[in-house]
Amino acid sequence: MLFKIFKSVALAATLVSAQTFTECDPTKRDDCPNPKAVGAKVVDIDFRKGPSSFFKLADGTSLKYDANLGAVFSISNENEAPTIASTKYIFFGQVDVVVRASAGAGIVSSFVLQSDDLDEIDWEWLGGDNTQVQHNYFSKGCTENYDRGGTSGVGDPIGTFHTYTIRWTPEKLEWIIDGTVVRTLQNHAGLTGCDGYPQTPMQIKLGNWVAGRPGAPQGTIDWAGGLADFSKGPYEGYYQSIRIQDFMGGRGAKDATEYQWTDRSGTWESVKVVYNGEEVDQDDVTTTKKTSSTSTSTAKSSATVTSSFATVTKAVSTASFPTTPGSSFATFDPTSTESEATATETGEPPLATAAAPRAGVNMAAVAVAAVLGYLAL
């Protein structure tokens, strides 16, 4: 089972709602800022070299960086939930993360894409299960049912690095392990509610959290494999690298600096691609009118997705989007606070050095589990 926020943590963090957290939901408000776009330049970050200013650390998060393992997300008690979130968004795209999940019953490692209107795409690893990974999606924060989760087998996800990919286009969503598609979700236009397709610009979040904790709902504890035993800790997950490609709406835009909400519908067609203050006509790839500046690889396999609710066989077809090999890389100027990218063919990213201070009793980090978007029965 995959869910979005475990209620006991949300309550402890004074998050009254049991829904996924968002600072401003554009389906409910007209004054939400425009998400900043990753844009055309591919972002390629190697955490073995240290932190990157492309990501911000959540309150109370403190990470270590290992020359072999990458970013070390460590949990020593139930109040810790180390998390980082991207400073920019993708509007369809591909994200590849090389990760070794944390060991430990009750501990969850997560790679999440989440939009401001609560669309969400997830990978999650349970520390007590070294045989598989879980995947899920949500539309507009809908938690009326839980029939969208699935699992895929993977060899030793706790002891071995694997590359986990989310490839997301207007037509379909693919979950990929080490280059092999393990699940495909087609976008059936017109579906709404819990059955809707994730389709609005998304932020990237990486983190670990404690699901097996005293006071959590029993369903959460059972799903997580039991209560976490911190006498065997600390529990560490390792995020070695990440590669981010923004498809910028998926209709031919050459570049983007932000995405503009134009109404409260929450549809991808209602989101405008903006480049330096000018709205981009995606079909003709030209700039048109002034707007507010506020803020392929071919897989020829089929895959079987095993769910708590269903087993689904998905056919995989060729996608007409940029292929990973040969794409330009992004490098980051460590003297800049804006994390702007400069395209090179083989460049390695210089990295920022700032880290957020750690809180004593880290209830702020607990709240991050809600920000990541987890919900347990």
DAVEN-V540050 format. One record per residue. N is the residue number from 1. PHI is phi in whole degrees, 0 to 359 (* if undefined). OMEGA is omega in radians with two decimals (none if undefined). Layout:
# DAVEN-V540050
n = {N;N}
phi = {PHI;PHI}
omega = {OMEGA;OMEGA}
This chain:
# DAVEN-V540050
n = {1;2;3;4;5;6;7;8;9;10;11;12;13;14;15;16;17;18;19;20;21;22;23;24;25;26;27;28;29;30;31;32;33;34;35;36;37;38;39;40;41;42;43;44;45;46;47;48;49;50;51;52;53;54;55;56;57;58;59;60;61;62;63;64;65;66;67;68;69;70;71;72;73;74;75;76;77;78;79;80;81;82;83;84;85;86;87;88;89;90;91;92;93;94;95;96;97;98;99;100;101;102;103;104;105;106;107;108;109;110;111;112;113;114;115;116;117;118;119;120;121;122;123;124;125;126;127;128;129;130;131;132;133;134;135;136;137;138;139;140;141;142;143;144;145;146;147;148;149;150;151;152;153;154;155;156;157;158;159;160;161;162;163;164;165;166;167;168;169;170;171;172;173;174;175;176;177;178;179;180;181;182;183;184;185;186;187;188;189;190;191;192;193;194;195;196;197;198;199;200;201;202;203;204;205;206;207;208;209;210;211;212;213;214;215;216;217;218;219;220;221;222;223;224;225;226;227;228;229;230;231;232;233;234;235;236;237;238;239;240;241;242;243;244;245;246;247;248;249;250;251;252;253;254;255;256;257;258;259;260;261;262;263;264;265;266;267;268;269;270;271;272;273;274;275;276;277;278;279;280;281;282;283;284;285;286;287;288;289;290;291;292;293;294;295;296;297;298;299;300;301;302;303;304;305;306;307;308;309;310;311;312;313;314;315;316;317;318;319;320;321;322;323;324;325;326;327;328;329;330;331;332;333;334;335;336;337;338;339;340;341;342;343;344;345;346;347;348;349;350;351;352;353;354;355;356;357;358;359;360;361;362;363;364;365;366;367;368;369;370;371;372;373;374;375;376;377}
phi = {*;236;218;250;220;273;298;298;293;300;293;299;268;63;271;294;286;270;270;301;278;215;285;205;267;290;275;238;225;257;250;291;292;289;297;287;267;297;83;286;279;293;262;230;239;250;290;293;268;123;287;238;288;292;251;251;273;293;307;84;273;223;245;252;232;250;295;251;266;94;288;257;261;249;235;247;206;290;270;260;210;300;211;233;225;292;276;227;243;249;243;67;158;224;232;245;238;262;216;245;289;288;281;112;304;91;258;237;256;218;231;230;254;215;259;292;260;77;289;204;226;231;242;218;239;266;295;264;231;260;235;204;232;253;220;202;211;222;240;53;70;290;233;288;214;227;254;250;281;211;226;223;291;208;285;52;293;273;258;227;288;227;261;249;236;247;243;229;231;298;268;200;235;237;257;228;241;49;89;253;290;250;201;227;245;276;273;268;304;99;287;230;65;298;273;292;266;300;209;247;307;235;267;256;229;237;183;236;208;255;267;269;224;302;93;289;305;299;296;294;298;296;301;281;92;112;289;290;255;282;292;259;277;288;259;234;250;237;253;278;200;212;231;233;239;257;275;52;93;73;232;98;298;277;197;206;245;197;237;250;284;251;201;259;288;74;266;292;292;275;268;266;273;238;234;50;85;252;292;261;282;292;288;263;54;227;278;241;243;288;230;293;255;293;284;*;282;260;250;253;245;240;224;254;257;262;239;296;245;198;245;236;262;245;275;247;235;288;258;263;227;304;277;294;299;86;291;287;261;251;243;240;279;293;271;264;263;261;58;285;262;236;286;220;279;226;295;262;279;299;233;284;241;283;224;286;293;265;279;293;260;272;286;296;292;298;299;297;301;288;298;297;98;246;224;245;292}
omega = {3.05;3.13;-2.90;3.08;3.03;-2.86;-3.09;3.10;-3.14;3.14;3.14;-3.13;-3.14;2.99;-3.01;-3.08;3.05;3.12;3.08;-3.08;2.97;-3.14;3.14;-3.11;-3.09;3.02;3.14;-3.11;3.14;-3.05;-3.14;3.13;3.08;3.06;3.07;-3.03;2.94;3.09;-2.93;-3.05;3.14;3.10;-3.11;-3.04;3.08;-3.10;3.06;3.12;3.13;-3.09;3.10;3.11;3.05;3.12;3.01;3.12;3.08;3.12;3.12;-3.13;3.03;-3.09;2.93;-3.12;-3.09;-3.06;3.12;-3.00;-3.10;-3.14;-3.09;3.10;-2.98;3.10;3.14;3.11;-2.99;-3.12;-3.12;3.09;-3.09;-3.02;2.97;-3.12;-3.12;3.10;-3.14;-3.01;2.95;3.09;-2.82;-3.10;3.13;3.10;3.13;3.13;3.04;-2.96;2.88;-3.05;3.10;2.96;3.01;3.02;-3.13;-3.12;-3.12;3.00;-3.00;2.99;-2.94;2.87;-3.10;-3.14;-3.13;3.09;2.93;2.82;-3.04;3.05;-2.99;2.69;3.05;3.13;3.08;-3.07;3.10;-3.10;-3.09;-3.09;-3.02;3.07;3.13;3.13;-3.05;3.02;3.11;3.09;3.07;3.07;-3.07;3.11;3.13;3.05;-3.04;-3.08;-3.09;-3.09;3.10;3.08;3.06;3.11;3.08;-3.06;3.00;-3.12;3.14;-3.09;-3.03;3.04;3.01;3.07;3.13;-3.02;2.88;3.09;-2.88;-3.14;3.09;-3.07;-3.06;3.13;-3.12;2.94;-2.97;3.06;3.11;3.06;-3.13;3.11;3.14;3.09;3.08;3.05;3.09;3.07;3.07;-3.01;3.06;3.12;-3.11;3.13;-3.11;-3.12;-3.10;-3.10;3.05;-2.94;-3.12;-3.02;-3.00;3.01;-3.13;-3.12;3.08;3.14;3.02;3.13;-3.07;3.06;-3.14;-3.05;3.08;-3.13;3.07;3.05;-3.08;3.11;3.09;-3.12;3.14;3.13;-3.08;3.11;3.11;3.13;3.09;3.12;-3.03;3.00;3.10;-3.11;0.03;3.10;-3.01;2.97;-3.03;3.08;-2.99;-3.11;3.10;3.10;-2.99;3.05;-3.14;3.11;2.97;3.11;3.03;-3.11;2.97;3.11;-3.11;3.13;-3.14;3.02;3.07;3.11;-3.01;3.01;-3.13;3.08;-3.08;-3.04;-3.10;3.10;-3.13;3.13;-3.10;-3.13;-3.12;3.03;-3.08;3.08;3.13;3.07;-3.14;3.07;-3.12;2.98;-2.98;-3.10;-3.14;-3.14;3.06;3.03;-3.06;-3.01;-3.14;3.10;3.09;3.11;3.03;3.11;none;3.06;3.13;3.09;-3.06;-3.13;2.95;-3.05;3.07;3.13;3.13;-3.11;3.01;-3.05;-3.05;2.98;-3.01;3.03;-3.06;3.03;-3.09;3.13;-3.10;3.09;-3.10;3.11;-3.06;3.09;-3.11;-3.13;3.05;3.11;3.13;3.13;3.07;3.04;-3.06;3.11;-3.09;3.12;-3.10;3.06;-3.06;3.12;3.13;-3.04;3.02;-3.03;2.97;-3.14;-3.05;-3.00;2.99;-3.02;2.87;-2.95;3.11;-3.03;-3.07;3.06;-3.12;3.09;-3.10;3.12;-3.14;3.01;-2.79;3.07;3.04;3.09;3.08;3.12;-3.14;3.07;3.06;3.13;3.09;3.04;3.13;3.06;3.10;3.06;none}
